[in-house]
Amino acid sequence: MPQTMNHPTDTSTSLPRGDEGRRFEVRSVTGACYTLVEEADVDEAGRSVGSRYRTAYAGLPVVANDDGTFTIVDTHTRLVRVGPR
C-alpha cells in the first residue's frame, strides 16, 4: 500500500490577489533565475518607510544596490532584474 505524505503549504511566499506587483524576476550572472518579493517596512503609525526584499522560494534576505542590482545576503550572489520594471 503506497504511503502518502501531507506537507503543509508554505503560504508565506504567496501574496494575496492584487499584490503581484510586489514580485519580480531576477537573474544571476550564471543564468539562475529567482523571484524576489518586496516587503514594505512600516513605522509605528503604519506609514511606509522603506522596503525589504527576499527570495520567494527560500526566503533568503536580499539587499537592493545603488546601481539597481540586488544581492542575496547569504551567498553574495549578484542579481539583475529581468523584464519590465
C-alpha positions in Angstrom: 0.0 0.0 0.0 1.6 3.3 -1.0 2.2 5.9 1.7 1.1 9.5 1.2 2.9 12.4 2.8 0.9 15.5 3.6 3.0 18.7 3.9 1.5 22.0 4.9 1.6 24.6 2.2 4.0 27.4 2.7 1.7 30.4 2.5 4.4 32.9 3.5 5.6 33.1 -0.2 2.0 33.5 -1.5 0.8 37.0 -1.9 -2.9 38.0 -1.9 -4.5 39.0 -5.2 -3.6 42.5 -6.2 -0.1 42.3 -4.8 1.5 40.7 -7.9 3.5 43.9 -8.5 5.5 43.2 -5.4 7.0 40.1 -7.0 9.5 40.3 -9.9 12.0 38.1 -11.7 15.8 38.5 -11.5 18.7 36.6 -12.9 22.3 35.9 -11.7 25.3 36.3 -13.9 25.4 32.4 -14.2 21.8 32.4 -15.5 20.0 31.2 -12.4 16.5 32.7 -12.2 14.9 33.9 -8.9 11.6 35.5 -7.9 12.1 38.3 -5.4 9.4 39.6 -3.1 9.3 43.2 -2.0 8.0 43.7 1.6 7.2 47.2 2.8 8.7 48.3 6.1 6.3 50.4 8.1 6.7 52.6 11.2 4.6 52.6 14.3 2.0 54.8 12.6 1.7 52.3 9.7 3.4 54.6 7.2 5.8 53.0 4.6 9.4 53.8 5.5 11.2 51.6 3.0 11.4 48.2 1.5 12.9 44.8 2.2 13.5 42.0 -0.3 13.7 38.2 -0.1 13.7 35.3 -2.4 10.2 33.9 -2.9 11.1 30.2 -2.6 13.7 30.0 0.2 13.0 33.4 1.9 16.7 34.4 1.7 17.3 38.1 2.5 18.2 40.3 -0.4 19.6 43.8 -0.5 19.0 46.4 -3.2 22.2 48.0 -4.5 22.6 51.7 -5.6 23.1 50.6 -9.2 19.7 48.9 -9.5 21.0 45.4 -9.0 20.3 43.1 -6.0 22.5 40.8 -3.9 21.5 37.7 -1.9 23.0 38.4 1.5 23.9 34.8 2.4 25.7 33.9 -0.8 26.7 37.4 -2.2 25.1 36.4 -5.5 24.5 39.5 -7.6 21.2 39.7 -9.4 19.7 41.9 -12.2 16.1 42.5 -12.9 14.6 40.7 -15.9 11.7 42.2 -17.9 9.8 45.4 -17.5 10.0 47.4 -14.2 
